[in-house]
Amino acid sequence: MIKVLKPGLFSTIQDLGRFGYQEFGVPYSGVMDRQAATVANALLGNHKNDAVIEMTMMGVSLEFKCETLICISGADMCPKLNGIPISNNKVLQVKPKDVLAFGRLLRGFRAYIAVLGGFRTEISMNSRSFYKGVTLKNQLIKGDCLRVKTFEGISTNKNALLKVNLDYLTINEIEVYKGAEFDLLSMAQQKRLFNSNFSISNINNRMAYQLNEAMENDLRAVITSPVLPGTVQLTPSGKLIVLMRDCQTTGGYPRILQLKESAINCLAQKYRGQTIAFKIT
């Protein structure tokens, strides 16, 4: 068992997502940065779909009630175990009464905690991913107790550290494909898309990132059509909205771009005021 002493700003349990229910309007959900979560699970020898804690901007504080192994990945939030600084992307052994805490955000925006065997929270529609209305909880709160498998006599090479390419945490280039309605854009609009920087607005969350800069837009709304995480919609006001993991399953705005999977991971590590640039692939 692991007790939540402090929940951070917005911390949730996520796996890779909830698939097969989109026809009922249920979002995919799942970790915002799949690369980071997959690395942490891989280092522990977990299944890639094992549930992790996703932390946004500010980390949690956890007290361990059992012996187990953990791994932290993604953003650098200055993690400490019992007050001693520890590294991301490294398997660490924890024991009962150990406390894991985090400091200030140095790089990226979202970090992940994986535990050996994954967090054993509620399964709803074949996923442990938190989502309001689907799971009983939509974020961690102080006093929560998280079930994990109990392991005893664990031994691990504490010097083992995987070298991970973390460039995606800071680069601003977002790789995209043409969206379903891309060809409806004028040449001037297309040039604007690929020759401009766009800054992230204060409206950014697990559902979508809205960008500040507007484009001229005379396109009509389209018939409500399927959308996916990574779909870039052009609103009537000319603002761009990039849909993320908790996005709706259909939409009526023109779908002008579609982010690559790696680009969704990259954008998930950005926050208000940072800029991005679209690159066609």
DADALIN-V620767 format. One record per residue. N is the residue number from 0. RES is the residue in three letters. PHI is phi in whole degrees, 0 to 359 (NA if undefined). D_LAST is the distance of its C-alpha to the last C-alpha in Angstrom with 1 decimal. Layout:
n->N res->RES phi->PHI d_last->D_LAST
n->N res->RES phi->PHI d_last->D_LAST
//
This chain:
n->0 res->MET phi->NA d_last->45.2
n->1 res->ILE phi->231 d_last->43.3
n->2 res->LYS phi->259 d_last->44.6
n->3 res->VAL phi->274 d_last->42.4
n->4 res->LEU phi->275 d_last->44.4
n->5 res->LYS phi->223 d_last->41.8
n->6 res->PRO phi->273 d_last->38.8
n->7 res->GLY phi->75 d_last->36.7
n->8 res->LEU phi->286 d_last->34.9
n->9 res->PHE phi->207 d_last->33.0
n->10 res->SER phi->242 d_last->33.0
n->11 res->THR phi->223 d_last->32.4
n->12 res->ILE phi->265 d_last->32.4
n->13 res->GLN phi->219 d_last->29.1
n->14 res->ASP phi->245 d_last->28.0
n->15 res->LEU phi->281 d_last->24.6
n->16 res->GLY phi->131 d_last->25.5
n->17 res->ARG phi->245 d_last->27.6
n->18 res->PHE phi->247 d_last->26.4
n->19 res->GLY phi->97 d_last->28.2
n->20 res->TYR phi->236 d_last->29.7
n->21 res->GLN phi->293 d_last->27.1
n->22 res->GLU phi->295 d_last->29.3
n->23 res->PHE phi->262 d_last->31.9
n->24 res->GLY phi->83 d_last->29.8
n->25 res->VAL phi->270 d_last->29.5
n->26 res->PRO phi->295 d_last->26.3
n->27 res->TYR phi->293 d_last->24.4
n->28 res->SER phi->57 d_last->25.3
n->29 res->GLY phi->92 d_last->25.0
n->30 res->VAL phi->300 d_last->24.0
n->31 res->MET phi->290 d_last->21.5
n->32 res->ASP phi->248 d_last->20.2
n->33 res->ARG phi->293 d_last->20.2
n->34 res->GLN phi->300 d_last->19.6
n->35 res->ALA phi->297 d_last->22.7
n->36 res->ALA phi->296 d_last->24.8
n->37 res->THR phi->294 d_last->24.0
n->38 res->VAL phi->298 d_last->24.9
n->39 res->ALA phi->299 d_last->28.2
n->40 res->ASN phi->294 d_last->29.2
n->41 res->ALA phi->296 d_last->28.4
n->42 res->LEU phi->297 d_last->30.6
n->43 res->LEU phi->274 d_last->33.4
n->44 res->GLY phi->79 d_last->33.1
n->45 res->ASN phi->283 d_last->32.4
n->46 res->HIS phi->289 d_last->30.6
n->47 res->LYS phi->298 d_last->27.0
n->48 res->ASN phi->265 d_last->28.0
n->49 res->ASP phi->297 d_last->31.1
n->50 res->ALA phi->288 d_last->31.5
n->51 res->VAL phi->232 d_last->31.0
n->52 res->ILE phi->267 d_last->31.9
n->53 res->GLU phi->258 d_last->29.1
n->54 res->MET phi->246 d_last->30.3
n->55 res->THR phi->246 d_last->29.0
n->56 res->MET phi->68 d_last->29.9
n->57 res->MET phi->228 d_last->33.3
n->58 res->GLY phi->277 d_last->34.5
n->59 res->VAL phi->274 d_last->37.2
n->60 res->SER phi->232 d_last->40.5
n->61 res->LEU phi->235 d_last->41.6
n->62 res->GLU phi->247 d_last->44.9
n->63 res->PHE phi->271 d_last->45.0
n->64 res->LYS phi->255 d_last->47.9
n->65 res->CYS phi->213 d_last->47.2
n->66 res->GLU phi->271 d_last->46.0
n->67 res->THR phi->197 d_last->42.4
n->68 res->LEU phi->243 d_last->39.2
n->69 res->ILE phi->227 d_last->36.4
n->70 res->CYS phi->210 d_last->33.0
n->71 res->ILE phi->248 d_last->31.1
n->72 res->SER phi->216 d_last->27.4
n->73 res->GLY phi->86 d_last->24.7
n->74 res->ALA phi->300 d_last->26.0
n->75 res->ASP phi->268 d_last->29.0
n->76 res->MET phi->247 d_last->31.9
n->77 res->CYS phi->52 d_last->34.7
n->78 res->PRO phi->291 d_last->36.0
n->79 res->LYS phi->221 d_last->39.6
n->80 res->LEU phi->247 d_last->41.8
n->81 res->ASN phi->55 d_last->45.4
n->82 res->GLY phi->84 d_last->44.7
n->83 res->ILE phi->258 d_last->43.3
n->84 res->PRO phi->302 d_last->39.7
n->85 res->ILE phi->232 d_last->37.5
n->86 res->SER phi->254 d_last->34.0
n->87 res->ASN phi->289 d_last->30.7
n->88 res->ASN phi->59 d_last->29.5
n->89 res->LYS phi->221 d_last->33.0
n->90 res->VAL phi->282 d_last->35.4
n->91 res->LEU phi->233 d_last->38.5
n->92 res->GLN phi->269 d_last->41.8
n->93 res->VAL phi->238 d_last->43.4
n->94 res->LYS phi->233 d_last->46.9
n->95 res->PRO phi->306 d_last->48.9
n->96 res->LYS phi->80 d_last->49.4
n->97 res->ASP phi->293 d_last->46.4
n->98 res->VAL phi->238 d_last->44.4
n->99 res->LEU phi->257 d_last->40.7
n->100 res->ALA phi->220 d_last->39.7
n->101 res->PHE phi->226 d_last->37.0
n->102 res->GLY phi->250 d_last->37.2
n->103 res->ARG phi->281 d_last->35.1
n->104 res->LEU phi->279 d_last->31.3
n->105 res->LEU phi->259 d_last->30.1
n->106 res->ARG phi->204 d_last->26.3
n->107 res->GLY phi->81 d_last->23.8
n->108 res->PHE phi->219 d_last->25.1
n->109 res->ARG phi->232 d_last->25.6
n->110 res->ALA phi->238 d_last->27.5
n->111 res->TYR phi->229 d_last->28.7
n->112 res->ILE phi->246 d_last->32.0
n->113 res->ALA phi->251 d_last->32.3
n->114 res->VAL phi->233 d_last->35.8
n->115 res->LEU phi->305 d_last->37.0
n->116 res->GLY phi->88 d_last->36.9
n->117 res->GLY phi->82 d_last->35.0
n->118 res->PHE phi->283 d_last->36.6
n->119 res->ARG phi->259 d_last->38.8
n->120 res->THR phi->272 d_last->38.5
n->121 res->GLU phi->304 d_last->38.9
n->122 res->ILE phi->258 d_last->36.8
n->123 res->SER phi->227 d_last->36.0
n->124 res->MET phi->55 d_last->34.1
n->125 res->ASN phi->65 d_last->33.2
n->126 res->SER phi->211 d_last->31.7
n->127 res->ARG phi->264 d_last->33.1
n->128 res->SER phi->298 d_last->30.5
n->129 res->PHE phi->295 d_last->32.4
n->130 res->TYR phi->199 d_last->32.0
n->131 res->LYS phi->302 d_last->34.8
n->132 res->GLY phi->93 d_last->36.6
n->133 res->VAL phi->251 d_last->35.4
n->134 res->THR phi->251 d_last->36.7
n->135 res->LEU phi->295 d_last->40.0
n->136 res->LYS phi->243 d_last->38.4
n->137 res->ASN phi->241 d_last->35.3
n->138 res->GLN phi->197 d_last->35.6
n->139 res->LEU phi->286 d_last->37.8
n->140 res->ILE phi->229 d_last->41.1
n->141 res->LYS phi->303 d_last->43.8
n->142 res->GLY phi->94 d_last->46.1
n->143 res->ASP phi->302 d_last->43.7
n->144 res->CYS phi->243 d_last->44.4
n->145 res->LEU phi->257 d_last->41.6
n->146 res->ARG phi->282 d_last->42.6
n->147 res->VAL phi->223 d_last->41.4
n->148 res->LYS phi->292 d_last->42.8
n->149 res->THR phi->267 d_last->45.6
n->150 res->PHE phi->234 d_last->45.6
n->151 res->GLU phi->234 d_last->48.5
n->152 res->GLY phi->66 d_last->49.0
n->153 res->ILE phi->288 d_last->45.4
n->154 res->SER phi->235 d_last->44.8
n->155 res->THR phi->213 d_last->41.6
n->156 res->ASN phi->283 d_last->40.7
n->157 res->LYS phi->287 d_last->40.2
n->158 res->ASN phi->268 d_last->38.9
n->159 res->ALA phi->288 d_last->35.8
n->160 res->LEU phi->218 d_last->32.7
n->161 res->LEU phi->274 d_last->29.1
n->162 res->LYS phi->278 d_last->26.9
n->163 res->VAL phi->244 d_last->23.7
n->164 res->ASN phi->287 d_last->20.7
n->165 res->LEU phi->257 d_last->21.0
n->166 res->ASP phi->302 d_last->18.6
n->167 res->TYR phi->295 d_last->16.5
n->168 res->LEU phi->290 d_last->19.7
n->169 res->THR phi->237 d_last->19.6
n->170 res->ILE phi->293 d_last->16.3
n->171 res->ASN phi->249 d_last->15.1
n->172 res->GLU phi->276 d_last->11.4
n->173 res->ILE phi->248 d_last->9.7
n->174 res->GLU phi->278 d_last->6.1
n->175 res->VAL phi->222 d_last->5.8
n->176 res->TYR phi->255 d_last->5.8
n->177 res->LYS phi->291 d_last->8.4
n->178 res->GLY phi->275 d_last->11.8
n->179 res->ALA phi->300 d_last->14.9
n->180 res->GLU phi->253 d_last->16.4
n->181 res->PHE phi->302 d_last->13.6
n->182 res->ASP phi->291 d_last->15.4
n->183 res->LEU phi->280 d_last->18.6
n->184 res->LEU phi->286 d_last->17.5
n->185 res->SER phi->286 d_last->19.1
n->186 res->MET phi->298 d_last->17.5
n->187 res->ALA phi->296 d_last->19.1
n->188 res->GLN phi->294 d_last->17.6
n->189 res->GLN phi->296 d_last->14.0
n->190 res->LYS phi->296 d_last->14.8
n->191 res->ARG phi->299 d_last->16.4
n->192 res->LEU phi->299 d_last->13.5
n->193 res->PHE phi->258 d_last->11.3
n->194 res->ASN phi->235 d_last->14.5
n->195 res->SER phi->226 d_last->16.4
n->196 res->ASN phi->264 d_last->17.1
n->197 res->PHE phi->238 d_last->18.1
n->198 res->SER phi->257 d_last->20.9
n->199 res->ILE phi->281 d_last->21.7
n->200 res->SER phi->279 d_last->24.9
n->201 res->ASN phi->284 d_last->27.8
n->202 res->ILE phi->266 d_last->26.8
n->203 res->ASN phi->213 d_last->24.6
n->204 res->ASN phi->200 d_last->25.5
n->205 res->ARG phi->290 d_last->24.6
n->206 res->MET phi->276 d_last->24.2
n->207 res->ALA phi->192 d_last->21.9
n->208 res->TYR phi->248 d_last->20.9
n->209 res->GLN phi->262 d_last->21.9
n->210 res->LEU phi->261 d_last->20.7
n->211 res->ASN phi->287 d_last->23.5
n->212 res->GLU phi->285 d_last->22.4
n->213 res->ALA phi->261 d_last->22.9
n->214 res->MET phi->247 d_last->21.4
n->215 res->GLU phi->295 d_last->23.6
n->216 res->ASN phi->216 d_last->23.5
n->217 res->ASP phi->240 d_last->25.5
n->218 res->LEU phi->284 d_last->23.7
n->219 res->ARG phi->279 d_last->26.1
n->220 res->ALA phi->298 d_last->25.8
n->221 res->VAL phi->258 d_last->24.6
n->222 res->ILE phi->299 d_last->26.6
n->223 res->THR phi->311 d_last->26.2
n->224 res->SER phi->224 d_last->23.4
n->225 res->PRO phi->297 d_last->21.8
n->226 res->VAL phi->229 d_last->19.5
n->227 res->LEU phi->226 d_last->18.0
n->228 res->PRO phi->305 d_last->17.4
n->229 res->GLY phi->98 d_last->14.2
n->230 res->THR phi->291 d_last->14.8
n->231 res->VAL phi->255 d_last->14.8
n->232 res->GLN phi->256 d_last->17.9
n->233 res->LEU phi->255 d_last->19.4
n->234 res->THR phi->278 d_last->23.1
n->235 res->PRO phi->303 d_last->26.0
n->236 res->SER phi->281 d_last->26.6
n->237 res->GLY phi->93 d_last->23.2
n->238 res->LYS phi->281 d_last->22.3
n->239 res->LEU phi->260 d_last->19.0
n->240 res->ILE phi->238 d_last->19.5
n->241 res->VAL phi->259 d_last->17.1
n->242 res->LEU phi->285 d_last->18.7
n->243 res->MET phi->241 d_last->19.5
n->244 res->ARG phi->299 d_last->21.4
n->245 res->ASP phi->266 d_last->24.7
n->246 res->CYS phi->292 d_last->23.3
n->247 res->GLN phi->297 d_last->25.2
n->248 res->THR phi->264 d_last->24.4
n->249 res->THR phi->222 d_last->24.4
n->250 res->GLY phi->201 d_last->23.9
n->251 res->GLY phi->246 d_last->24.8
n->252 res->TYR phi->269 d_last->22.4
n->253 res->PRO phi->305 d_last->19.5
n->254 res->ARG phi->264 d_last->16.3
n->255 res->ILE phi->269 d_last->13.8
n->256 res->LEU phi->217 d_last->10.8
n->257 res->GLN phi->223 d_last->10.3
n->258 res->LEU phi->290 d_last->9.6
n->259 res->LYS phi->294 d_last->8.7
n->260 res->GLU phi->303 d_last->12.2
n->261 res->SER phi->296 d_last->12.0
n->262 res->ALA phi->287 d_last->11.1
n->263 res->ILE phi->296 d_last->14.2
n->264 res->ASN phi->302 d_last->16.2
n->265 res->CYS phi->297 d_last->15.4
n->266 res->LEU phi->294 d_last->16.3
n->267 res->ALA phi->298 d_last->19.4
n->268 res->GLN phi->262 d_last->20.7
n->269 res->LYS phi->255 d_last->20.7
n->270 res->TYR phi->219 d_last->23.8
n->271 res->ARG phi->313 d_last->25.5
n->272 res->GLY phi->93 d_last->25.1
n->273 res->GLN phi->285 d_last->22.1
n->274 res->THR phi->252 d_last->19.2
n->275 res->ILE phi->227 d_last->15.4
n->276 res->ALA phi->225 d_last->12.8
n->277 res->PHE phi->278 d_last->9.5
n->278 res->LYS phi->232 d_last->6.4
n->279 res->ILE phi->287 d_last->3.8
n->280 res->THR phi->236 d_last->0.0
//
